[in-house]
Amino acid sequence: MINLEFTGDGVALIEIANPPANALGRTAREAFHTVLDNIAARGDIRAVIITGSSGIFCSGDDLKEQRILQADGLAARQAQLGDFGRLIERIASLPVPAIAAINGHCLGGGLELALACDLRIGADSARFVCAGVNVGLMASAYRLPRLIGVARAKHLLLTGLPITAMTAETFGLITLRIPDERLRAEALALAQRIASRAPLSVAATRELADRAADLSPEEAGAHSGRVLNQLLASEDHAEALQAFREKRTPEFKGR
C-alpha cells in the first residue's frame, strides 16, 4: 500500500500504491506513518522522494471513507480530516528534504501532500486540481499562495479546475517538467545530489528558506550570522576546504 525503498546514497523512495486512485484513507495513512518511522529509525537518510504508482500521484483523503463516516456524525469526520492533516504536517516537518515526483493526477489532499514537500517535479502527464471547492471543503489555501502567489493560487483554489504540468511549471508549482518515463530517474538524481551536499548546510539553508517570507531583512541577517558562525566551525566545512585543496570530492558527515 505504501512501498519503501532505500536506493542507496542516503535516499529513501516512498511509493503510494493504493489503487485505483492512490487515496490516503485511514489504513494507508497508518502505513505511511510506519514508513516514516522506518526512515527515521535508520539515521542515514538525507533525502526522501514521494511518488505514486500506476500513473497517479495521490487523490488525497478517501472520500468513500468519508461517506461511510457520514452516519457516525460530524465528530468522526472531523477526526478523519485531523488525522489526514497530521500526516501532512509530519511530511512537512521531515528533518531532511522531501521531493514530490508527481506522476499523473494530483488532487485535493494529494496536492496538499505535494505542497508539504520541499521540491516538486512533474511528469508531462501530471494534472493538478485544488479540489476543495469541488467537494464543499477547503485545501491548500495556505501553502499554495505562499508558493505561487495569491492571484494564481486563487485562480486554482476558487475554480477547482484542473491544470496541466505545463501550466503548473509556468506557475511555479513544479520546478521541472519531465517525460513520464524519466521522472523517477530524474527524481533520484536530484535526491542523490541533495543527499551528497553538506547535511548541516542543507538543513540550515532549508530552514531559513522556509521562514524567509516571514522575516524582516534584519531578522534574516541576524539569523544568518548566527548559523554561519556555527557552519564555519563545522567539520564538514573543514572537509570541504581540504577536499578543494586536494582536488577530490568531499565526504560530508553532518558534523
C-alpha positions as CSV (number, residue, x, y, z in Angstrom):
1,M,0.0,0.0,0.0
2,I,2.9,2.4,0.9
3,N,6.1,1.0,-0.5
4,L,9.5,1.9,0.8
5,E,12.8,1.5,-1.0
6,F,16.2,2.6,0.2
7,T,18.0,3.3,-3.0
8,G,21.5,4.0,-1.6
9,D,23.4,7.2,-1.2
10,G,21.2,8.3,1.6
11,V,17.9,8.4,-0.4
12,A,14.6,6.8,0.6
13,L,11.8,6.4,-2.0
14,I,8.2,6.2,-0.9
15,E,5.6,5.0,-3.4
16,I,1.9,5.4,-2.8
17,A,0.4,2.2,-4.2
18,N,-3.3,2.1,-3.2
19,P,-5.3,1.7,-6.4
20,P,-7.4,2.8,-8.0
21,A,-6.7,6.4,-7.0
22,N,-3.9,6.2,-4.5
23,A,-6.1,7.7,-1.8
24,L,-4.8,8.1,1.7
25,G,-7.5,6.6,3.8
26,R,-7.0,5.5,7.4
27,T,-5.2,2.3,6.6
28,A,-3.0,3.9,4.1
29,R,-2.2,6.8,6.5
30,E,-1.2,4.3,9.2
31,A,1.1,2.5,6.7
32,F,2.6,5.9,5.7
33,H,3.4,6.7,9.3
34,T,5.1,3.3,9.7
35,V,7.2,4.0,6.6
36,L,8.2,7.4,8.1
37,D,9.1,5.6,11.3
38,N,11.3,3.2,9.4
39,I,13.1,6.1,7.7
40,A,13.6,8.0,11.0
41,A,15.0,4.8,12.7
42,R,17.8,4.5,10.1
43,G,19.5,7.8,10.8
44,D,21.4,7.8,7.5
45,I,18.7,9.2,5.2
46,R,19.4,12.6,3.7
47,A,16.6,13.0,1.2
48,V,13.2,11.5,0.6
49,I,11.2,11.0,-2.7
50,I,7.5,10.6,-2.6
51,T,5.7,9.4,-5.8
52,G,2.7,7.3,-6.8
53,S,2.1,4.1,-8.7
54,S,0.1,3.3,-11.8
55,G,0.1,6.8,-13.3
56,I,-1.5,8.5,-10.3
57,F,0.3,10.6,-7.6
58,C,-2.3,10.9,-4.9
59,S,-6.0,11.7,-4.7
60,G,-5.9,12.8,-1.1
61,D,-8.3,11.5,1.6
62,D,-10.5,8.6,0.8
63,L,-14.0,10.0,0.0
64,K,-15.5,6.6,0.3
65,E,-14.5,6.5,4.0
66,Q,-15.9,10.0,4.4
67,R,-19.3,8.8,3.1
68,I,-19.2,5.8,5.5
69,L,-18.4,8.1,8.3
70,Q,-21.4,10.3,7.5
71,A,-23.5,8.0,9.6
72,D,-21.2,8.3,12.5
73,G,-21.6,12.1,12.9
74,L,-19.6,15.2,12.4
75,A,-17.1,14.4,15.1
76,A,-16.0,11.3,13.3
77,R,-15.5,13.1,10.1
78,Q,-13.6,15.9,11.8
79,A,-11.3,13.3,13.4
80,Q,-10.7,11.8,9.9
81,L,-9.6,15.2,8.5
82,G,-7.5,15.9,11.5
83,D,-5.7,12.6,11.1
84,F,-5.0,13.4,7.5
85,G,-3.7,16.8,8.4
86,R,-1.3,15.3,11.0
87,L,0.2,13.1,8.2
88,I,0.7,16.2,6.0
89,E,2.4,18.1,8.9
90,R,4.7,15.2,9.6
91,I,5.9,15.2,6.0
92,A,6.3,19.0,6.1
93,S,8.4,18.6,9.3
94,L,10.7,15.8,8.0
95,P,14.3,16.5,9.1
96,V,15.5,16.1,5.6
97,P,14.4,17.5,2.2
98,A,11.4,15.8,0.5
99,I,10.9,15.7,-3.2
100,A,7.4,15.1,-4.7
101,A,7.8,13.2,-8.0
102,I,4.3,13.8,-9.4
103,N,3.1,11.3,-12.0
104,G,-0.5,11.7,-13.2
105,H,-3.3,13.1,-11.1
106,C,-2.5,15.1,-8.0
107,L,-5.8,16.1,-6.5
108,G,-7.1,17.8,-3.3
109,G,-5.2,16.4,-0.4
110,G,-2.8,14.9,-2.8
111,L,-1.8,18.4,-3.8
112,E,-1.5,19.3,-0.2
113,L,0.9,16.4,0.2
114,A,3.0,17.7,-2.7
115,L,3.0,21.2,-1.3
116,A,4.3,19.8,2.0
117,C,7.4,18.6,0.2
118,D,10.4,20.9,-0.4
119,L,10.6,20.3,-4.1
120,R,8.0,19.3,-6.7
121,I,8.8,17.9,-10.1
122,G,6.2,16.6,-12.5
123,A,5.8,14.2,-15.4
124,D,4.3,15.5,-18.6
125,S,1.1,13.5,-17.7
126,A,0.7,15.2,-14.3
127,R,-2.6,17.0,-13.7
128,F,-3.3,19.2,-10.7
129,V,-6.6,20.1,-9.1
130,C,-7.4,22.2,-6.0
131,A,-10.4,20.1,-5.3
132,G,-11.6,21.6,-2.0
133,V,-14.4,23.7,-3.5
134,N,-15.5,20.8,-5.6
135,V,-16.4,18.8,-2.6
136,G,-17.5,21.5,-0.2
137,L,-14.2,21.7,1.7
138,M,-11.0,23.7,1.7
139,A,-7.4,22.6,1.0
140,S,-4.1,24.2,0.1
141,A,-5.3,27.8,0.8
142,Y,-2.3,28.4,3.0
143,R,0.6,26.7,1.3
144,L,-0.3,27.4,-2.4
145,P,-0.5,31.2,-2.2
146,R,2.9,31.2,-0.4
147,L,4.4,29.2,-3.2
148,I,2.9,30.7,-6.4
149,G,1.4,34.0,-5.3
150,V,-2.1,34.9,-4.3
151,A,-3.6,35.7,-7.7
152,R,-2.5,32.4,-9.4
153,A,-3.4,30.5,-6.3
154,K,-7.0,31.9,-6.2
155,H,-7.4,31.0,-9.8
156,L,-6.9,27.4,-8.9
157,L,-8.4,27.4,-5.4
158,L,-11.7,29.1,-6.3
159,T,-12.4,27.3,-9.6
160,G,-11.4,23.8,-8.8
161,L,-10.3,23.4,-12.4
162,P,-7.5,21.1,-13.5
163,I,-4.2,22.4,-14.9
164,T,-1.6,20.6,-16.9
165,A,2.0,20.0,-16.0
166,M,3.0,22.8,-18.4
167,T,0.8,25.3,-16.7
168,A,2.0,24.1,-13.3
169,E,5.6,24.7,-14.4
170,T,4.7,28.2,-15.6
171,F,3.0,29.0,-12.3
172,G,6.0,27.7,-10.3
173,L,4.0,24.8,-8.8
174,I,6.6,22.4,-10.1
175,T,10.2,23.3,-11.0
176,L,10.9,20.6,-13.6
177,R,8.6,19.0,-16.2
178,I,9.9,15.7,-17.3
179,P,8.9,12.9,-19.7
180,D,6.9,10.3,-17.8
181,E,9.5,7.5,-18.5
182,R,12.3,9.6,-16.9
183,L,10.5,11.0,-13.9
184,R,11.7,8.5,-11.3
185,A,15.3,8.6,-12.6
186,E,15.4,12.4,-12.5
187,A,13.9,12.5,-9.0
188,L,16.5,10.0,-7.8
189,A,19.3,12.0,-9.4
190,L,18.0,15.2,-7.7
191,A,17.7,13.5,-4.4
192,Q,21.2,12.0,-4.6
193,R,22.6,15.4,-5.4
194,I,20.9,16.9,-2.3
195,A,22.0,13.9,-0.2
196,S,25.6,14.4,-1.3
197,R,25.7,18.0,0.0
198,A,26.8,19.0,3.5
199,P,23.9,18.0,5.8
200,L,24.2,20.8,8.3
201,S,24.3,23.3,5.4
202,V,21.3,21.7,3.7
203,A,19.3,21.8,7.0
204,A,20.2,25.4,7.8
205,T,19.5,26.6,4.3
206,R,16.2,24.8,4.1
207,E,15.1,26.3,7.5
208,L,15.9,29.9,6.5
209,A,14.3,29.4,3.1
210,D,11.1,28.2,4.7
211,R,11.0,31.2,7.1
212,A,12.3,33.8,4.7
213,A,8.9,35.3,3.7
214,D,8.0,35.9,7.3
215,L,11.3,37.6,8.4
216,S,12.4,41.2,8.1
217,P,15.8,41.8,6.5
218,E,17.2,42.5,9.9
219,E,15.8,39.3,11.4
220,A,17.1,37.3,8.4
221,G,20.5,38.9,8.7
222,A,20.8,38.1,12.4
223,H,19.7,34.5,11.9
224,S,22.1,34.0,9.0
225,G,25.0,35.4,11.1
226,R,24.4,33.0,13.9
227,V,24.1,30.0,11.7
228,L,27.1,30.9,9.5
229,N,29.3,31.1,12.6
230,Q,28.2,27.6,13.5
231,L,28.8,26.3,10.0
232,L,32.2,27.9,9.8
233,A,33.2,25.8,12.8
234,S,31.8,22.6,11.5
235,E,33.9,19.6,10.5
236,D,32.1,19.5,7.1
237,H,33.3,23.0,6.2
238,A,36.8,22.0,7.1
239,E,36.4,18.9,5.0
240,A,35.2,20.9,2.0
241,L,38.2,23.2,2.2
242,Q,40.6,20.2,2.5
243,A,38.9,18.4,-0.4
244,F,39.2,21.6,-2.5
245,R,42.9,21.7,-1.9
246,E,43.3,18.0,-2.7
247,K,41.0,18.2,-5.8
248,R,38.7,15.5,-4.6
249,T,35.0,15.1,-3.7
250,P,34.3,16.0,-0.1
251,E,32.9,13.3,2.3
252,F,30.4,15.1,4.5
253,K,29.4,13.6,7.8
254,G,26.9,16.0,9.2
255,R,29.3,17.3,11.9
